[in-house]
Amino acid sequence: MQTVGFTPLRHGRRSRLLAVLILLGGLGLSFAGWWYAGVDKGAEFAAERARLLPWLILGSGLAFAIASSLLVWALAAARARALGRADRMTEDLKRTEARFRLIFEWLPVGISWRELNGKQFFHNPAHAQITGVPLEQSGDAQTFFRMTHPDDWKRQEELMAKIESGEIETFSLEKRYQRPDGSTVWVALTMRRLRDQASGGGYDLYTLVDITALKRAEEHMARQEARFKFIYEAVPVGLSWAVLDQPDTRLVNSAHQRISGVSAERAREPGIHLRVTHPDDLPRQMELIGRLKRGEIDHYVMEKRYVHADGSVVWTTLTVRHFRDPSTGIVQEVVALVDITDLKRVQAELAGHEARFRFIFELVPVGLSWFQVGHQRETHLVNSAHARITGVPLEKCRSPEAYAQATHPED
């Protein structure tokens, strides 16, 4: 349906023609007055003043005609401009309406607009797609209230009560719709109440954004985080993470706290783990830390001891590695601690047993020899008495040829 407008050019021509006709009429009136006044009517017009009367009438007529023409011309021009402006405004409104309708129809955000008197209730196609309610069936606002998930309706009801009381004019919340096909969709709902000051009426404007995919991703991330947290806490290896030179960012798991003797709260104190390091191990670690910071290495591994508050000592294998984030350039530090206290105890016990065995092995006056069959060159051991008796030095005991040469030819 098209709106019939007025053409400014057509109306301008009509107005100018009217002005010309008024001007001609004024001139004609002035001429008639001049002619009439110029007719000899008797002696009373013979006076000097009577001779000026035709000119006065002519001048007044001309002035009236010109003034009237100018007035009509100005009014005609103003009317033409007003009509032109009205036509332009009409065209602008039509273009604006077309743009807004295009946005309303194609915007991927659900839009719902409702008059408070309930007479009009509009939705765009995106709203129908998100909620699953066809446009022709979406005229009742209660339909969407009934579709709201029971766990979400109470919160929306509280917010709607605040809207009705005038406490707030807008609210936003995340909620679920139980669609007619049985599926559930998550949406970000924003509602705003608008007042028309001129008419006193009001409108409710709703927008819906489908966030189902986002919610699924959040749930997946939450499950992943729970699994990683379980592994992080359950693994018997001490783990620590921090942004380099930012101790307040340090995170440690339970095993790290147990092995190092430093609680999670104290772990964020600058230099705390160096302060509980055994003094004999600290110089070596400081050397490795310096090389790591200078970029000579990207990680280091060492055995070190932690001295706990109760005086006990825990041996660990410490691994420290730096990772640089390629996108941000932030350097992260990851630390792993393996408790090797029991291993060190066993090694000490074995070393003691070996020392005792070697002491006996060396002091007995009997020559002793031991090797693994088939691997004499690699495993052969002899004591000093054996070397003295055979004449084969200890450094040559793994050479079978040396014993063959030392054996008597007759034997």
C-alpha positions as CSV (number, residue, x, y, z in Angstrom):
1,M,0.0,0.0,0.0
2,Q,1.5,3.3,-1.1
3,T,0.9,6.7,0.5
4,V,-0.2,9.5,-1.9
5,G,1.9,12.6,-1.3
6,F,2.0,16.1,-2.7
7,T,4.5,17.3,-5.2
8,P,6.2,20.5,-4.0
9,L,6.9,21.7,-7.5
10,R,3.2,21.5,-8.6
11,H,2.1,23.4,-5.5
12,G,4.8,26.0,-5.9
13,R,3.6,26.7,-9.5
14,R,0.0,27.1,-8.3
15,S,0.9,29.5,-5.5
16,R,3.1,31.6,-7.8
17,L,0.2,31.8,-10.3
18,L,-2.2,32.9,-7.5
19,A,0.3,35.7,-6.5
20,V,0.5,36.9,-10.1
21,L,-3.4,37.0,-10.4
22,I,-3.6,39.0,-7.1
23,L,-0.9,41.4,-8.4
24,L,-2.8,41.9,-11.7
25,G,-6.1,42.4,-9.7
26,G,-4.5,45.0,-7.5
27,L,-3.1,46.8,-10.6
28,G,-6.5,46.7,-12.2
29,L,-8.1,48.1,-9.1
30,S,-5.5,50.9,-8.9
31,F,-6.0,51.8,-12.6
32,A,-9.8,51.9,-12.2
33,G,-9.5,54.1,-9.2
34,W,-7.1,56.4,-11.1
35,W,-9.5,56.6,-14.1
36,Y,-12.5,57.2,-11.9
37,A,-10.8,59.9,-9.9
38,G,-9.6,61.6,-13.1
39,V,-13.1,62.1,-14.4
40,D,-14.3,65.7,-14.1
41,K,-17.0,65.9,-11.5
42,G,-17.3,69.6,-11.0
43,A,-15.7,72.5,-9.5
44,E,-15.0,70.7,-6.2
45,F,-12.3,68.7,-8.0
46,A,-10.7,71.7,-9.5
47,A,-8.8,72.4,-6.3
48,E,-5.1,71.5,-5.9
49,R,-5.8,68.6,-3.6
50,A,-8.2,67.0,-6.0
51,R,-5.5,66.7,-8.6
52,L,-3.3,64.6,-6.2
53,L,-6.1,62.2,-5.4
54,P,-5.7,59.9,-8.4
55,W,-2.0,59.4,-7.7
56,L,-2.7,58.7,-4.1
57,I,-5.2,56.0,-5.0
58,L,-2.9,54.6,-7.6
59,G,0.0,54.4,-5.2
60,S,-2.1,52.8,-2.5
61,G,-3.4,50.2,-4.9
62,L,0.1,49.5,-6.1
63,A,1.4,49.2,-2.5
64,F,-1.5,46.9,-1.6
65,A,-1.0,44.7,-4.7
66,I,2.7,44.4,-4.1
67,A,2.4,43.7,-0.4
68,S,-0.4,41.1,-1.0
69,S,1.7,39.5,-3.7
70,L,4.7,39.2,-1.5
71,L,2.7,37.8,1.3
72,V,1.0,35.2,-0.9
73,W,4.4,34.4,-2.5
74,A,6.0,33.9,1.0
75,L,3.1,31.7,2.2
76,A,3.2,29.7,-1.0
77,A,6.9,29.1,-0.6
78,A,6.5,28.2,3.0
79,R,3.7,25.8,2.2
80,A,5.8,24.2,-0.6
81,R,8.7,23.8,1.8
82,A,6.5,22.2,4.4
83,L,4.9,19.9,1.9
84,G,8.3,18.9,0.6
85,R,9.6,18.3,4.1
86,A,6.5,16.2,4.8
87,D,7.0,14.1,1.7
88,R,10.7,13.6,2.7
89,M,9.7,12.6,6.2
90,T,7.2,10.2,4.8
91,E,9.8,8.6,2.6
92,D,12.3,8.5,5.5
93,L,9.7,6.8,7.7
94,K,9.0,4.2,5.0
95,R,12.7,3.5,4.7
96,T,13.2,3.4,8.4
97,E,10.2,1.0,8.8
98,A,11.6,-1.2,6.1
99,R,15.0,-1.4,7.8
100,F,13.5,-2.1,11.2
101,R,11.2,-4.8,9.8
102,L,14.2,-6.4,8.1
103,I,16.1,-6.4,11.4
104,F,13.0,-7.7,13.2
105,E,12.5,-10.5,10.8
106,W,16.1,-11.6,10.3
107,L,17.9,-10.9,13.6
108,P,19.0,-14.2,15.1
109,V,17.8,-12.9,18.5
110,G,14.2,-13.7,19.6
111,I,12.2,-10.5,20.0
112,S,8.7,-10.3,21.7
113,W,6.7,-7.1,22.0
114,R,3.5,-6.9,24.1
115,E,1.1,-4.1,25.0
116,L,0.2,-4.0,28.7
117,N,-3.5,-4.1,27.8
118,G,-2.9,-7.4,26.1
119,K,-4.4,-6.2,22.8
120,Q,-1.2,-6.8,20.7
121,F,1.5,-9.4,21.1
122,F,4.2,-9.8,18.4
123,H,7.1,-12.2,18.0
124,N,9.8,-12.5,15.3
125,P,10.7,-15.8,13.6
126,A,13.8,-16.2,15.8
127,H,11.6,-16.2,18.9
128,A,9.5,-18.9,17.3
129,Q,12.5,-21.0,16.4
130,I,14.1,-20.7,19.9
131,T,10.9,-21.5,21.9
132,G,9.5,-24.0,19.4
133,V,6.1,-22.1,19.4
134,P,4.9,-21.2,15.9
135,L,4.0,-17.5,15.3
136,E,0.3,-18.2,14.8
137,Q,0.2,-19.9,18.2
138,S,2.2,-17.4,20.2
139,G,-0.5,-14.8,21.0
140,D,-0.8,-15.7,24.7
141,A,2.0,-14.6,27.0
142,Q,0.9,-17.3,29.5
143,T,2.1,-20.0,27.0
144,F,5.7,-19.0,27.6
145,F,5.3,-18.7,31.3
146,R,4.0,-22.3,31.4
147,M,6.9,-23.4,29.3
148,T,9.5,-22.1,31.7
149,H,11.4,-24.8,33.6
150,P,10.0,-25.1,37.2
151,D,13.4,-24.5,38.7
152,D,13.7,-21.2,36.9
153,W,10.1,-19.9,37.2
154,K,10.4,-18.8,40.8
155,R,13.3,-16.4,40.1
156,Q,11.5,-14.9,37.1
157,E,8.3,-14.6,39.1
158,E,10.2,-12.6,41.7
159,L,11.7,-10.3,39.1
160,M,8.3,-9.8,37.4
161,A,6.8,-8.7,40.8
162,K,9.5,-6.1,41.1
163,I,8.6,-4.9,37.5
164,E,5.0,-4.6,38.4
165,S,5.7,-2.7,41.7
166,G,7.9,-0.2,39.8
167,E,11.0,-1.2,41.8
168,I,12.9,-2.1,38.6
169,E,12.3,-1.4,34.9
170,T,14.4,-4.2,33.4
171,F,16.0,-7.6,34.3
172,S,18.0,-10.3,32.8
173,L,18.4,-14.0,33.7
174,E,19.3,-17.3,32.3
175,K,16.4,-19.8,32.1
176,R,15.2,-22.9,30.4
177,Y,12.2,-23.4,28.2
178,Q,10.6,-26.9,27.9
179,R,9.6,-26.9,24.3
180,P,6.5,-28.5,22.9
181,D,8.6,-31.3,21.3
182,G,10.0,-32.3,24.7
183,S,13.5,-30.8,24.3
184,T,14.9,-28.1,26.6
185,V,16.5,-24.9,25.4
186,W,18.6,-22.5,27.5
187,V,18.1,-18.8,26.9
188,A,19.4,-15.5,28.1
189,L,16.2,-13.5,28.7
190,T,16.1,-9.7,29.0
191,M,12.9,-8.0,29.7
192,R,12.2,-4.2,29.8
193,R,9.1,-2.3,30.5
194,L,8.6,0.9,28.4
195,R,6.1,3.7,29.2
196,D,4.5,6.0,26.6
197,Q,4.3,9.3,28.3
198,A,2.0,10.7,25.7
199,S,-0.7,8.0,25.7
200,G,-0.1,6.7,29.2
201,G,0.2,3.2,27.8
202,G,3.0,0.7,28.3
203,Y,4.8,-2.1,26.5
204,D,6.9,-5.1,27.5
205,L,9.9,-5.9,25.3
206,Y,11.5,-9.3,25.6
207,T,14.7,-10.5,23.9
208,L,15.9,-14.2,23.9
209,V,19.4,-15.4,23.0
210,D,19.8,-19.2,22.6
211,I,22.7,-20.2,24.9
212,T,22.1,-23.9,24.8
213,A,25.4,-24.6,23.1
214,L,27.2,-22.4,25.6
215,K,25.6,-24.2,28.5
216,R,26.6,-27.6,27.1
217,A,30.2,-26.3,26.7
218,E,30.2,-25.0,30.2
219,E,28.9,-28.4,31.5
220,H,31.5,-30.2,29.5
221,M,34.2,-27.9,30.9
222,A,32.9,-28.4,34.4
223,R,33.1,-32.2,34.0
224,Q,36.6,-31.9,32.6
225,E,37.7,-29.6,35.4
226,A,36.3,-32.0,38.0
227,R,38.2,-34.9,36.4
228,F,41.5,-33.0,36.2
229,K,41.0,-31.7,39.8
230,F,40.5,-35.3,40.9
231,I,43.7,-36.4,39.2
232,Y,45.5,-33.4,40.4
233,E,44.6,-34.1,44.0
234,A,44.8,-37.9,43.9
235,V,48.1,-38.3,42.1
236,P,51.0,-39.2,44.6
237,V,53.3,-36.7,42.8
238,G,53.6,-33.2,44.2
239,L,52.5,-30.7,41.6
240,S,52.8,-26.9,41.6
241,W,51.9,-24.2,39.0
242,A,52.4,-20.5,39.0
243,V,53.1,-17.6,36.7
244,L,56.8,-16.9,36.8
245,D,57.8,-14.4,39.5
246,Q,54.2,-14.1,40.7
247,P,54.1,-16.3,43.8
248,D,50.5,-15.2,44.6
249,T,49.3,-17.2,41.7
250,R,50.9,-20.5,42.9
251,L,48.7,-23.6,43.1
252,V,49.8,-26.8,44.9
253,N,48.1,-30.1,45.3
254,S,47.9,-32.2,48.5
255,A,50.9,-34.3,47.7
256,H,53.1,-31.2,47.2
257,Q,52.0,-29.9,50.6
258,R,52.8,-33.3,52.2
259,I,56.2,-33.7,50.6
260,S,57.5,-30.1,51.0
261,G,55.9,-29.5,54.4
262,V,54.5,-26.2,53.1
263,S,50.7,-25.6,53.3
264,A,48.7,-24.2,50.3
265,E,48.4,-20.9,52.1
266,R,52.1,-20.5,52.8
267,A,53.0,-21.8,49.4
268,R,52.2,-18.2,48.1
269,E,54.9,-16.6,50.3
270,P,57.8,-15.5,48.1
271,G,60.8,-17.9,48.5
272,I,59.2,-20.2,51.0
273,H,60.2,-23.4,49.3
274,L,63.9,-22.3,49.2
275,R,63.8,-21.5,52.9
276,V,62.8,-25.0,53.7
277,T,65.4,-26.6,51.4
278,H,68.3,-28.4,53.1
279,P,71.3,-26.0,53.3
280,D,73.6,-28.5,51.5
281,D,71.2,-28.6,48.5
282,L,70.5,-24.9,48.2
283,P,73.7,-23.8,46.3
284,R,73.1,-26.4,43.5
285,Q,69.5,-25.3,43.1
286,M,70.3,-21.6,43.0
287,E,72.8,-22.3,40.3
288,L,70.1,-24.2,38.2
289,I,67.6,-21.4,38.9
290,G,70.0,-18.8,37.5
291,R,70.6,-20.9,34.3
292,L,66.9,-21.3,33.9
293,K,66.2,-17.6,34.2
294,R,69.0,-16.7,31.8
295,G,67.4,-19.0,29.2
296,E,70.3,-21.4,29.1
297,I,68.0,-24.3,29.9
298,D,64.2,-24.6,30.0
299,H,64.1,-27.2,32.8
300,Y,66.2,-28.9,35.4
301,V,66.0,-32.1,37.5
302,M,67.8,-32.6,40.8
303,E,67.6,-34.5,44.1
304,K,67.1,-32.3,47.1
305,R,65.9,-32.4,50.7
306,Y,63.1,-30.5,52.4
307,V,63.4,-29.9,56.1
308,H,60.0,-30.0,57.8
309,A,59.0,-27.9,60.8
310,D,59.3,-31.0,63.0
311,G,62.9,-31.5,62.0
312,S,62.2,-34.5,59.7
313,V,63.9,-34.6,56.3
314,V,62.2,-35.6,53.1
315,W,64.3,-36.6,50.0
316,T,62.7,-35.6,46.7
317,T,63.4,-35.6,43.0
318,L,62.6,-32.1,41.9
319,T,61.7,-31.2,38.3
320,V,61.1,-27.6,37.3
321,R,60.1,-26.6,33.8
322,H,59.2,-23.2,32.3
323,F,56.6,-22.8,29.5
324,R,56.1,-19.6,27.5
325,D,52.6,-19.0,26.2
326,P,53.1,-18.2,22.5
327,S,50.0,-15.9,22.4
328,T,50.6,-13.8,25.6
329,G,54.3,-14.3,26.2
330,I,53.6,-15.2,29.9
331,V,56.0,-17.6,31.4
332,Q,54.5,-20.4,33.5
333,E,56.4,-22.5,36.0
334,V,55.4,-26.2,36.6
335,V,57.1,-28.1,39.5
336,A,56.9,-31.8,40.2
337,L,58.1,-33.5,43.4
338,V,58.6,-37.2,43.8
339,D,59.2,-38.5,47.3
340,I,62.3,-40.7,47.3
341,T,62.8,-40.8,51.0
342,D,62.2,-44.6,51.2
343,L,64.4,-45.1,48.2
344,K,67.2,-43.2,49.8
345,R,66.7,-45.2,53.0
346,V,67.0,-48.5,51.1
347,Q,70.0,-47.2,49.2
348,A,71.6,-46.3,52.5
349,E,70.9,-49.7,53.8
350,L,72.2,-51.4,50.7
351,A,75.3,-49.2,50.9
352,G,75.8,-50.3,54.5
353,H,75.4,-53.9,53.6
354,E,77.8,-53.5,50.7
355,A,80.3,-51.9,52.9
356,R,80.1,-54.7,55.5
357,F,80.3,-57.3,52.7
358,R,83.3,-55.6,51.1
359,F,85.0,-55.3,54.5
360,I,84.6,-59.1,55.1
361,F,85.4,-59.8,51.5
362,E,88.7,-57.9,51.7
363,L,89.8,-59.0,55.2
364,V,89.4,-62.8,55.0
365,P,92.8,-64.6,54.4
366,V,91.1,-66.8,51.8
367,G,91.1,-65.8,48.1
368,L,87.6,-65.1,47.0
369,S,86.3,-64.7,43.4
370,W,82.8,-64.1,42.1
371,F,81.3,-63.5,38.7
372,Q,78.1,-64.1,36.8
373,V,78.5,-67.1,34.5
374,G,78.9,-66.0,30.9
375,H,79.7,-62.4,32.0
376,Q,83.0,-62.8,33.6
377,R,84.5,-59.8,31.8
378,E,81.7,-57.5,33.1
379,T,81.1,-58.9,36.6
380,H,84.2,-60.6,38.0
381,L,85.2,-59.6,41.5
382,V,88.2,-60.8,43.5
383,N,89.5,-59.8,46.9
384,S,93.1,-58.9,47.8
385,A,93.9,-62.4,49.0
386,H,92.9,-63.8,45.7
387,A,95.2,-61.3,43.8
388,R,98.0,-62.1,46.2
389,I,97.7,-65.9,45.8
390,T,97.2,-65.9,42.0
391,G,99.5,-63.1,41.2
392,V,96.9,-61.5,39.0
393,P,96.4,-57.8,39.9
394,L,92.9,-56.6,40.8
395,E,92.7,-54.5,37.7
396,K,93.2,-57.6,35.5
397,C,90.8,-59.9,37.3
398,R,88.2,-59.6,34.5
399,S,90.6,-61.0,31.9
400,P,90.4,-64.8,31.7
401,E,93.7,-64.8,29.8
402,A,95.5,-63.4,32.8
403,Y,94.6,-66.4,34.9
404,A,95.4,-68.8,32.1
405,Q,98.9,-67.3,31.9
406,A,99.3,-67.5,35.7
407,T,98.4,-71.2,35.8
408,H,101.3,-73.7,35.9
409,P,101.7,-75.4,32.5
410,E,101.4,-78.8,34.0
411,D,98.1,-77.8,35.6
